[in-house]
Amino acid sequence: MSHPNTSRQVKMDAAVAGPLFMLAAALLFTMLNLLVKQIGPAFTIWHIGFYRFFGGVVVLLMVFGRNGNPYRGHNTRLLIIRGLTGSAAFLSIITAIRLLPVSTALVIFYAYPAFSAVFSYLIYGDRISGSEIACIAVVVIGIAVLFEFRLGGNLFGQIMALSGAAFAGLTVTLIKTLREKNGPVIIYLYFCTMGSLVALPQFALAPLLPSTGMDWAMILGIIFVSVTAQLLMNQGFFYCRGWEGGVFMSSEVIFTAIVGITFLGDPASWRFWIGGCLIVGSAVALNRFKANHTRREKRLAAEKAH
């Protein structure tokens, strides 16, 4: 008689654990965004990137690198490519955060599911449904609203936020192949390693060590917050489906907007709210449509097998 109750308890725990892990990760990523925004101007994107990436390598090797070769994985070439695209996404978005209101940068960045849908079609031949095309079109409209329908304002910051979204969309797409035979830790380790190599030359040209207690606190915060957020997010995906995780992670935009508007004086114009709702709402819908499409394909494949 105890088995049904035990099973029901496990399901309830999973239903609670998934959202908790994802929301905790979103909160930590929000903290990371604020640390990047607030750290002194002497720290360039290359300094921030190198400390984040190299610090991540050190932490991961200390925790997970005790048994055997931690870099032994399947499809090393694709792990390296994914590490490079993920690094480009991070460097692009922190550039945008430094140049734009942090809330605006994050809203534009969260257009990445639209890019993921396009890259899935180009790389894997995944069909894009009419609903997904409509969502992509709404994302474009939302971006146009944020750009005020013209290329003006801080154009470079806007371009970097959009570039970050494109690289993030490509990175998410490549994970589809990698996660078949690679765990989340090795994928993240290659990401941090390739990021360290990308940032190292510029860091070495103008090395900068933290000089005050506050600088040390912020650099260490960037390292440990980013690693913890990533591991929490990866753990969350064990308890919830991909589209659900994407929905929960989009709360990062809401958290960042609240903090940015409340404490950093970010502008909260009608363009921000309308454009933001269009982009984030379409991203959430895209995640749901893609999940439905994947389930439908699996069901058809199972029917053909029988």
N, C-alpha and C positions, 0 to 999 in steps of 0.2 A: 504493500500500500504506500510505501514511502517514495517509490520511484516516480510517480506522476508529480508529486509535490516538488521533488528534487529537480525534475526536468523543467517544471514551471518556474522555479526559482532561478535556474541558470538563464532561461530566456529573459526573465525580468532584469537580471543583472546585466545581460548583454544590451538590453534596450536602454538601460541607464548609462552603462559604461561608454558606449559609442559617443553619444552626445557630450558626455562630460569630458572625454579625452579631446574631442574636436574643439569644443568651446574653450577648454584650457589652452590648447595650442593657438587658437585664434587670439586669445588675450595676450599670450606671450609674444606672438608675432606683432601685435599692436605695440607692445612694450619695445620690441626691437625697432619698429618704425620710429618711435619717439626718441630712442637713444641715438639712432642715426641722424635724426633731425636736430637734436640738441647738442651733440658733441661739437667741440670747438672747431672753427673754420680751418685751423691749421691741419686738421686731419682730412685729407682728400679721400675720394672714393677708393683710391688704391690702398691707402693706409687702412681704411675701414674694411675693405674687402680682404686684404691680406690677413689682418688680425682675425676676422671672422672665419676665413677658410682654414688658415694654419692652426688656429686655436681648435677648430673642429676636428682636424686631423689628429692633433695631440690627444684630445679628450677621447675620441673614438678608439685610437690605438691603445690608450691606457685601459679602457673598459673592455674592449672586444678583441684586442690584438695579442692576447696571451697564448692562444693555441693555434700554432701553424701560421701559414701565410695569410694575413687578413685581406690581401688583394687578389686572392685566388677566386675568380668568378667565371661565369659563362659569358662568352661574347665580349671579350675585353675591349675590342675596337668600339663596340656600341656603348659600353660603359664609359669610355673616354669621351666619345662624342656627346653623350648625354651630360657628362660632367662639364664639358665646354659650353653647351647651350644653357645649362642651368646657371653656370657662372655668369654668362652674358646677361641672363635675365636678372640676376641679383644686382650686378653692377649697373645695369640700366635703371632699375627701379630706385636704387639708392641715389643715383644721380638725379632722377626726377624728384625724389623726396627732398633733396637739398635745394632744388631750384623752385619747386612749386609748393603750394599749401599741401601738407601731408595727406589730407583727406582727398583732395583732387587727384593727386598722384595715384593713390590706392584705387580710386574709382575707375580711372582709366586702365590701370593694370589688371583689374578684374574683368576686362574684356577677353582675357586669355582663353576661356572655353570656346569662343568663336574661332580663334586661330587654331585651337586644337581640333575642332571639327573639320576645318579646311585641310590641315596637315594630315589628319586621318584619311581623308579622301585621296590626297596626293600621294601618300606613302603606302597605305594599305589598301586603297581602293574602296574604303568604306563608303557606302551610299549616304548621301546627305538628303534627308527627307524634306518635304515642303515646309514642315513645321520648323525644322532646324534652319532652313534658309531664311524663314521669316524672323527667327530669333537673331540670326546674324545681321539681317538688315536693321533690326531694332537697335542692336549694339552699335552699328555704324551711325545711326541717327543720334543715339545717346552721346557718342563721342563728338559728333558735329555740334550738338547743343553745348557740350563743355568747351569746345573750341570756339564757341560763338559763331559758328558757320563760316569762319575765316581763319586763315593762318596768321594769328597775331598773338599778342601777349608774350609770355615766355615760351617761344616756339620750340627752342631746344629742349626745355624741360618736358613739354608735351610730347615731342617726338621720342624722347628717351622713355617716358612712361609707356607709350604705345609699342616701342621696340621691346621693352621688358615683357609686355603682354604677349608679343609674337614669339619671343624666345621661350617664355613659360609655356605657351601652347605647344610648341615643338617638343619641349622637354617632357611634358605630360604625355604626349603621343608616343614618344620613344619608350617610355616606361612600360607601355603595353607589351612590348617584346621582352624587355629586361626582367620584369617581375615573374615571368614564367619559370625561370631557373635561378634567379638571384634574390636574396633577401634584401629587406630595406636598408640594413646597416651597410652592406657592401656598396649599394647604389649611392648612398649618402657619402660614404668614404671616398669614392671616386669623384663625386661632386666637389667635396672639400679639397681633395688633392689637386684636381685640375684647376680649381679656382685659385689655389695657392700659387701654382705655376704661372697662371695668367697674370696675377697681381704682383708677383715677386719682382719682375724687372723694373716696373715703375716705383715700387716701394724701395728697391735698392738704390735707385737714383737719388731719392730724397728720403732716407730713413727717418722715422720719427718715433721716439719712445714717449710714452706717457710721462709727464713731468710733475704732475700733481696727484694728490689722492683722488680727486674727482675724475681726472682723466683715466687713472687705473680702474676706478670703479665702473666707468662707462665702457671701457674696452672689455674688461672681464664680463660685464653685463651683456655686451653684444655677443661674446663667445658662448657663454653658458645659456643665455636665453634662447639663442638660435638653435643650439644643439638640443636643448630640452624641448622646445616647441616642435622641432622636426620629429623627434622620437615619439612624442605624445601623439602627433598627427599620424605617424606610421602605425602606432599601436591602435589608434582609433579605427583605422580601416579594417582591423581584424574583427570589429564588432558591428560595423555598419557597411552598407553597400556604397559603391563609388559615388553615385549621384547624391546619396544622403550626406556623405563626407564633404562633398563639394558645397552643398547647401549650408552645412554647419560652418565650414571654413569661410564662407562669404560674410559671416558675421564679423570678420576682421575689419571689413570696410565700415560697418556700423560702429564698432568700438573705436576705430581710428577717427572717424568723423566726429563722434561725440567728444573725444578727448581733444582733437584738433580745434574744433569750434569753441569748446568750453574754455580750454586752458591756453591754446596757442594763438587764438584770434583768427583762425582760418575763416575766410568769407563763406557765408551760407546764403548765396543768392538763389533765385529761382532756377537759374541754369544748373547750379550744382545739384539741387534736389531732383529736378526733372531728368537731367542727364544721368545722374547717379542711379535713380530708380529704373530707368530704361536699361542701363548696362547691367546692373546687378540682377534685376528681375529676369532679363534675358539669359544671363549666365546660369541662373538657377533652373530656368526652364530647359535650357540646352542640356544640362546635366541629367534632368529627368527624361527628356526625349531620347538621349543616347542610351540611358539605362534600359528603357522600354525596348529600344531597337536591339540591344544586345540580348535581352531575354527572348525576344521574338525569334532571333536568329538561332539561339540555342534550342528553342522548342522545335523549330523546323528541322534542324540537324538531327535531333533525337527522333523525330517522326520518320525521317528518311532512313535512319539506322535500323528502325524496326521494320 
